[in-house]
Amino acid sequence: MRTLVAFILLLSATPIFAQYEMRKSSDGVLVISKVPGRTYSVNVPGKTIVPYGEKQADHPYLTADGTFLQILSVPLAEFKADASASDEAILKQQMQYEADYWHIPLSNIESHTRRVGGRTVLVWSFMPSFGPRPVRQFFVTFRSGRYVVVLGSSVDRGATKASLETLLSRIAASFHAT
């Protein structure tokens, strides 16, 4: 019943997040960013989509068929990236920025680049050293103009790094700048 209620709220196509909107798609939901200068959409596949933090979050947190997802965009200026640098260099700089914030040494981060939907993406993860039950954090990031899109999840509830890379890459491949 809880899923049905969440889904009905989702189908209303009203703004759920202050700067984001979710609309039903053929296989899940379309997440639409309305952040000035960072407008885009990505499709999140799933039969059961549950949003979280509608009133508090400035970017979407949700679960898709039980998998936690976070979707956000980060302006290059936030981590002092040179807009003329290569996509790979910018993605690694954004990863370093996040690692510094969480006090994670780069030696503790697993990463690789690949091509998804014609663009360079950085796939990276780390095991946090904080919290009573640390869970591996997992990201797929890619650049669009003057910002980086971050798709995040965690290796939890039966997920694997490979299954998360597949899911987040599928979401990344659906990216459409508006």
N, C-alpha and C positions, 0 to 999 in steps of 0.2 A: 504494500500500500504506500509506504514512504517513497518508493521509486516512482510510482504512478503520480503522486502529488508533485514530486520534483520535476518529472517530465512534463506535466501539465503546465507548471510554472515556466518551464523552458519554452514550451510551444507558444506561449503568449507573445514572444518576440519583442518584449519590452526590454529596455536597457536593464541588465542585471547588475553590471558593474558601472561605476561612475564613468569610466572611459572605454568600456567595452560593451559589446552586445553579443548575445548568442541567439542563433536561429536554427531551427531544425533543418538538417540536410538529409539527403537520401540515405546516408549510412551513419549518421551521428548528429553532430552539431557544427555549425559554422561559427567560429569565434571571430568577431569583427572588432579591430582596434579603431577607436575614434580619437586616439591621442594626436593632437595637432603635430604635423610633421612626421608622424609615424603611423599612418593609416594603412591597414592591410587586413587580409583575412586568411585564416587557415581552417582546414576541415579536420575535426577530431572525430575519428570513427568510434562507434560503440553503440550498443543497444541500450545500456543504462548509463546515463550521464547525470552526475550529481554535482552542481556547483557549490562552492563554499565561500564564505566571507563576502557575500554580495554587498553588504553595507560598509565593510571595513577595508577590503582589499583594493589596491589601485591597479591590480592586474588579476586575471583569472586564475583561480585554483579550482580544480575539479577532479572528479574521478570519472574514468571511462571504463566501464565493465570492471570496476574495482581497482584500476591502476591510477594512482595519484599523478596528476599533471599540473604543471605551472607553466604559464605562457606570458612572456613579457618582452618588452623591447627596451634597449638601453642606448641612449644617444652616444655617439662617439666622443662628444665633449665630456661626458661624465667620467670617462677613464682616460681623457687627454690623448685620444688616438689621432694620428695624422690621417686625414681623409684621403690623401694621395697614396698611402701605403697599400700593399697588397691585401686582399681579403684574408689570406692565411695569417699574415702578420697582425692584422687587426683582431682576428678571432683569438689568437694566442695572447694578445695584450689584454683582451677582455677577460680571458680565463685567468691570467695573472692577477688582474684587478680583483676578481672574485676570491682567488686563493689568498691574496693578502688580507682581504676583509675577514675571511674565516680562519686566518692564521694557519693555512695548510701549506706546507713546503711543496714546491713543484715536484720534488722527488717522490711525493706521495700521490701524484696525479697520473692516471693512465690516460693517454690521448692519442688520437690519430685523425688525419684529415681524409676526406673522401668527397666524391661528387654526388650530389643529390639534386634532381630537377635542374641540371645544368649549372649549378652553383657549388662553390666550395663550402663544405660544412666541417666543423670541428666537433668530433665526438670525444667527450672527456668525462671522467668520473673520479671520485675519491671516497675514501672511507673516513668520515669525520672522527675526531678523537674526543668529541664532547657528547654528552648525553648518556643516560643509563643503558641504552640499547642502540648503539650506533647502526645506521643503515646506510649502505653505499648510495651516494648521491650521483645522479647520472644526467648528462646534458648533451644536447645537440644544439649547436649555435651556428648562425649564418648571418651574413651581412646583407643589408638592403640599403644602399645609398649612405645616409649619414647616421644609421643606427644598426645595432645587432639585435637579432631576434634570438631569444633564449627559450628553448623548450626543455623543461626539467622534469625529472621524476626520481624515483628511488627504487632500488632493487629490493623489493619487499613482496610479501604475499605470493610467493611462488614465481615471481618475475625473475628473469635472468638478464644479464647485460645484453645478450644477443636479442632477446625479445623486445627489450626497451629500445635498442638501437633501431630495430625494424619499425616499431610503432612511431618513434619520434622522427625517423627518416620519412615515413609515410606522411606524417603531418607536415614536415618541412617541404616535401615535394608538392603539397597542396597550396603553398604560400602564393598569395596574389597581392601585390602592392596596389593600393587604390588611390 
